[in-house]
Amino acid sequence: MKSVLDALLSVVLAAPCCACEEPLEAPTGGPMCPKCWASIGPLTPPLCDVCGDPLPSWRTFSTPLALCPRCRRRTRFIDRARAAGRYEGALRAAVQALKYDGRRSLARPLARLMRDRADAVLAGADLVVPVPLHPFRRLERGFNQAADLARHLDLRVEPVLRRNRATAIQADLPAARRHANVRGAFDVVARPDRLRGLTIVLVDDVSTTGATLDACARVLKRGGAREVRALTAARAVLTSG
């Protein structure tokens, strides 16, 4: 029955893949074709031990703590961050289709990719916390893409963070201004005893400088969290230190 419905929809709707824009052979399987899903490669080691950025190939795993230049210069509140892949190609198209086009069916396969490629970040975690949107932006968009991703990670999800002010969109700002833009923009809304001693995984769609994740981790640790990790669908890798 499903194959008949797919054949009918592919003829009637001629729905394109959100990445390659070729007609979908199986529209009921989601808005991205299998070929584009298969094209999404992982971030390959060596990676920065903290933010997950790829390191120059001359670094080896014998290094006690391999850090990228940014993480060596700046104190990080995130203990370890990982992503399913680079924010480019089909993965970028999938994230943008979820976030801006409301293609919420993409959240489940994206979360599956995140689980498969960063299971060490989820291992032993007590709680998953989605990065919150400001209420006005949440109302405008109709959903929080980070919360949609978090729901499919097979761990307890609690929205213990609140964004207390509307900030400029991080993507519109140069890297040097992103930390200042989100400093003090988040509060913990849970009772202090709810977080004490927990290992928490923050979830978002994309990380670039990690400023938003770090601002969230700062207040979670002040609220009693023992360790704060981060997991995103994609990482926009910065080429300069």
Steps between C-alpha positions, in 0.01 A plus 500: 500500500785734587671440165174572318455823698860602428452438130180705499649789696816508290286544188237738640721717719841454337643589842871590479773392741579790733872458426552401135154611378458181297147350511454271800430140412353437846341824631352321803855427615573865567611811311857384429600217269710200615791605279526837675478341845780265400715795388519644852845413628611512864757735648812286492770496772711653624248737661536767766434328832264780607315660207531215248660706221731302270865546587792514257595152387843518663341477844489149641299329769811471714448868585369503860236764426462604139342846482437738211643854521165651612457253785859558615434875515156500663359338812220266396204396713413219260701193593469329162305580182438285198292523180369254244686674217609822335243770433521465125341318208208271577531541877475878472195461273333263748562730798371803311194311378422401860567842646367742242256296290338315788587154361477349846508141375875555452555519877481123551759397233728787600484391864576144391811627323599691814457188715694279263795736465529642853383223728793573736350843574169340598656209694440534873305825465212566738308757304462660158427873491405677176637850447192723542367761260375834624119477542443750216718299258341176616158649429611627160651166394234284663749251647852470637717291268740417787212356702388292201850352468530439875175301512648233272825437690353232731589682822292695749437852371429794728472868393687632803633808317326823406621768260437819693552752223481514124850501353625581154512195273843343549540420131477872421792588728877463455657231716663753734163641607306180556607432858406853608165472321383203711676579828239503774221407258404175677358404839444169674132453583537170689551476876872484587467148646365374165835556326753436775761248396341419164668445165299701247508495121402826331340455158481747211486492122829673410812611683755743357703671773312315775404831664134413555581154636765645729260765635250225580767281660613786722159537667445123520825459691408789726174313556686195624570287191817294535576471128349662190552352156357617168362317200392669177383380163770702324815696565598799288874444501706817522816490293695765685623487856 
